Amino acid sequence: MLVRMLGPADATLVRSLRLRALREHPDAFTSSYEQDRDLPVEATAQRLSAHPFWGAYHHAELCGFVGLERELRPKSRHKATVMGMYVAPEAGGHGVGRRLLDALIAHARMNGVESLVLTVTDGNERAQRLYEAAGFRSFGIEPDAIRVAGRPYAKNHMHLNLAPTP
């Protein structure tokens, strides 16, 4: 398996896997399949240009990705958000998610990020265990954070402290 940073040249593959993720797991993302399916591939290329993303490849096939969105304002520039994490089910259980997170965390540390946050759908135990194994800790559950087909889903807000210890 190869984990590498993605760029605009990967947009077609990322878009295809992202649409699959949105269609098959609508409760896991704040974006929706219906919202994203009509966007051109250029929108994905632009997103890959604006934020660092990593992809996991198995036999030259993209099987997972994750992105990092850094805060831009001076008072919150020490923080970043993990976004869009997805591993195809057929690639699950092989350490893909952990390798993607490790790449993201290493990049964040090298670039001065001291605080990482993410949300995971409450009840998604597998994803929550992955994040906890990487050091993330829950700091609260947001009830009714998103609604899919009228059904409310809570989001677990998690944090990882990357600040150097004195």
Sequence and secondary structure as in RCSB ss.txt:
>XXXX:A:sequence
MLVRMLGPADATLVRSLRLRALREHPDAFTSSYEQDRDLPVEATAQRLSAHPFWGAYHHAELCGFVGLERELRPK
SRHKATVMGMYVAPEAGGHGVGRRLLDALIAHARMNGVESLVLTVTDGNERAQRLYEAAGFRSFGIEPDAIRVAG
RPYAKNHMHLNLAPTP
>XXXX:A:secstr
 EEEE  GGGHHHHHHHHHHHHHH GGG SS HHHHTTS HHHHHHHHHHS EEEEEETTEEEEEEEEEE  SGG
GTTEEEEEEEEE GGGTTSSHHHHHHHHHHHHHHHTT  EEEEEEETT HHHHHHHHHTT EEEEEEEEEEEETT
EEEEEEEEEEE     
